[in-house]
Amino acid sequence: MYTRLLQSLNRVHPRAWDFVQLMRLEKPIGIYLLLWPTLWALWVAAEGVPSVKNLFIFVVGVLLMRAAGCVINDFADRKVDGHVARTKARPLASGKVTSKEALTLFAILIVLSFILVLFTNSTTIWLSFGGLALAACYPFMKRYTYYPQVVLGAAFSWGMPMAFTAETGSLPPEAWLLYIANLLWTVAYDTYYAMADRDDDLKIGVKSTAILFGDADRIIILTLQALALGCLLLAAARFELGLYFHLSLLVAAGCFIWEFIVTRKREPMVCFKAFLHNHWAGLAILIGLILDYALR
């Protein structure tokens, strides 16, 4: 239904679907993976009762910034996506959208995001520039380093300190435990994503943690996920989180173990499904947080 609704936009403009695909709106997995941790931080910062204003700002901000990230990512990869089976039909790679149109759309999305941030406070506004820098530079990192997933993790986690400053006006040191946890988790699940493209990436010279980790990829992913859960346990102690949050971490751990088992043959599509599966872990943790505060 969601996809059909987006496709109906072609009735408004014949090229609407091309731009929907460029922003990856028809594939909401990236929205989920960015939104759940942002809401973790917002819920913890607000002690379970975030303001309606900030909830709106961060939900809509996630939608806009994820779309902007996809646009600039496809712009950076416009000359290589055509050589990868999974991405050769993307609008920029296939010529359905021009580079100028993509950059214009990126600028519009960034301006809209910044307008939202203006309704917070000065600290959050200043932090937003860091988020923009990370989002803009991430797509180019795979040309120069085997750690683009680390940059993605930093970018995907940047909304968490912003949520704290928007809700409370300050950034307590323990908030960085949530940030580090999400960074580690992002590197883990995006390595599964990179494992699905590893053969193509090796041919075209694109770098990733999947290539760097080699045969140790799955055990390193599981280790990163365990470290992320460890950081969340430390955060739970600092923020005095209770039973439901701890139960949600057990659910997340079960998700991670399942992913480790099913990817033992490293089949590309199975690795991609393991990447998609991570959103359930993030959602489980959010539900645990909501229940923990609501049922105190």
N, C-alpha and C positions, 0 to 999 in steps of 0.2 A: 504493500500500500504506500509506504514511504517513497519507494523508488518511482512508482507510478505517478505519485503526486508531483515529484520533481520533473518527470518526463513531460507532464502536462504543461510545464512552463514554455514548451516549444510553441504552444498556441499563442503565447504572448509575443515571443520572438523566435524566429526559425533557428537561431544559433544559441538559444538559451542552454540547451543540453551540453553544448561544447564547454561552456563556462562552468556549468554545474560539475562536469567531469574534471575540469582544471582545478577547481576548488575541492574536489573529492567529496562533495556533499552527498553523493549517492553511496559512499562507503563510510559510514559513521564510526568505524572502529577507532580511528585516530581521535575523534571527538571524545569517545568514552575514555580512552587511555590518558587523555589530557585533562578531562573533566573530573574524573573520580579523585585523583590526588589533590587537585585544587580545592575540591569540596572537603576532603579530609582536613586540610589546613584551615579552611573557613569555619568548619564545625568546631574544631579544637579551639581556635582563636576566640570564637564567640561562645564557648562553653555550651554548645548545643543549640543556641538560639541566634543564628546569624540574622542580620537585618535584611529586610526584603530588598532594600536598595542594593546592598552589596551582593546578595544572591543573584539578583538580575544582572548586575555589572559583570560578575565573574562567569556566569553561564553564557551570556551573550559574548563576552570577551573571549572565552574559549572557542566558541564557534567561529568568530572572526579571525582570531590569530591562527587557529588550525588551518582555516581556509587560506590565509595569507602564506603560511608555511608551505602548504602544498603548491601554491602558485610559484613561489620563488624556488622551491625544490625542482619543479618541472622546468623552470627557466634555466637553472644551473645544469640540468641533465638533458637539455633539449637535443644535444648532439650525440648522446650515448643511449638514450632510452630506445631509440629505433633499433638498436642492436641487441636488446634484451626482449625475449619472447613475451614476458609478462607485461612489459611497459610500452611496446612498440606502437600500440594503438592510442596512447595518450594524446590529447589535443595538440600540444606543442610539437611532439615528435612526429605526428602524422600531418602537421601543417594546417589543421583546422583552426588554430588560433595563432596569431603572430606574436613575436617577441614583444613588440610595442604594446599590443593589447594586454599581454600578461603582466608587464611591468605597470601599466596603468591600473589594472585591477588590483595588483599588489598594493600600490600606493593608496587606492581608495579604501581597501580593507584596513590598512595601517592607520589612516586618518580616522576612520570610524572607531577603531579600537582606542585610539588616543582620546577621542571625544568622551568615550565612556570613562576612561581613567580620570579625566578632569573633574568628575563628580565624586572623587575620593578625597585624598589629601596630598600635601606636598611630598611627603616621604614616598608614598605609593607612586606618585607621578615620576619622581626621580628614578625609582626602581624600574619603572616601565621601560626606560631607555636601555637598561641592561637586557631585558627580555627581548627587545627589538633587535639589539646587536646579535644576540645568540641565535634568534630565529633567522636572521638574514645571512649569517656566516655559516650556519650548519651545512646547508646543501653543498658548499664548496669544499668542505673538510675532507670528503672522501677522495679528493685528488691528491692530498698532501699527507694524510696521516691514516694509520690503521685504527684510529680511535674516533671516527665520526659519531659512533653511538654514545660516547661520553659527552660530546657536545650536544647531541640531541637530548640526553638525559638532563643536562644543565638547563637547556631551553624548556623542556617539558616540565621541569620542576620550578621554574621561576615564578609561576603564579602563586606558589605556596608562601614565600615570604611576603609577596604583595597582599595576599589575603590577610595575613597577620597585621600588616601595617594599616590596611584599609579598615579592618574591624576594630583594632585596638589602638592604633596610632603609634605602636612600638613593635619591636622585633626581638622577642626573648631569645637567648642563646639556644634553648632547647628546641626552638622551631627548626633549627638547622638539622636536627635529627630526622625530622620528617623529610626535609629536602634531600639529605644524603640517602635516606631509604628509597625515595622515589628515583633518584639518579641511578642507584645500583639496580633497581628493578627495571628501569628503562633500558639500561645497557643490556640486561639479560634478555628481555623479550625482543629487543630490536636485533640482537644477535641471531635469534631464531629466524627473524625476518630476513636477515642477510644470508643465513644458511640456505634459504630457498633460492637466492640469486647467486650463490657462490661461484658456480661454474661460469655463468655469463660474466660476472665481475672479474674473474681471473683473465678471461679472454680480452676484455676491453681495458684492463688496468685500473679498475676501481678498487679502492681499499676498504676494508671493514674488519671489525673484530672477529667475524666468522672466519676470515682468511688468516688473521693473526693467530687465533686460538688453535686452528688446525684440528687434529684428532681429539684434542682436549676440550673442544667447544662445549659439549653437553655438561661435563662435570664442572667447567668454569661457570656456565650459566646457572647451574643448580647452587653453586657456591655463592654467586652474587645474589641469588634470590634468598638464600639463607641469611646472608649478611643484611639484606634489606629487612627481613623479618626481625633480625636482632636489633637493628636500629629502631624499628617500630616498638619492640618490647621496651627498649630504653625510654623511648618517648612516652610509652604508656605509664612507666613509673614516674616520669617527670610531671606528666599532666594528670596523674591520678586516675587513669582510665581503668575500667573494671572488667567484669566477667564477659560481657557481650563482645567487647573489643578483642579480648584474648581468644574467644571462640572464633571470631572472624579471622584471626591470624592462623588458626588451625585449618580453617577452610582454604585459605590462601595457600598454605603449605601443601594441602592435598592437591590443589590445582597444579602446583609446581612439580610435585612428584609424578603426577599423571603425565605432564608434558615431557618430563625426563624419560619416562618409560616408552611412550609412543614414538619418540623421535630416535630410538636406538638405531634404526637403519638409515637415518638422515635423508629420508626421501623428501625432496623439495616441497611437495604439496603438504606433507604431514608437518614439516617444520613451519610452513606458513600457517597451518591450522593451530599449531602450538602458540604461535605469535598471537593469533586472534583470540585464543582461549584465555590469555592473560587478563583480558578486561573483566572476566568473571571474578578473578582474585581481587582486582581493584574495587569492584562493586561490592563484593562481600565485606571488605574492610570498611567501606563507607557505611553500609548497613549496620555493621557492628558498632561503629561510632555513633550513628543516629540512635540506635537502641540503647546504647550505654548512657547517653545523656538523657534520653527521654524517659527511661525507666528508673532513674535514680530516686 
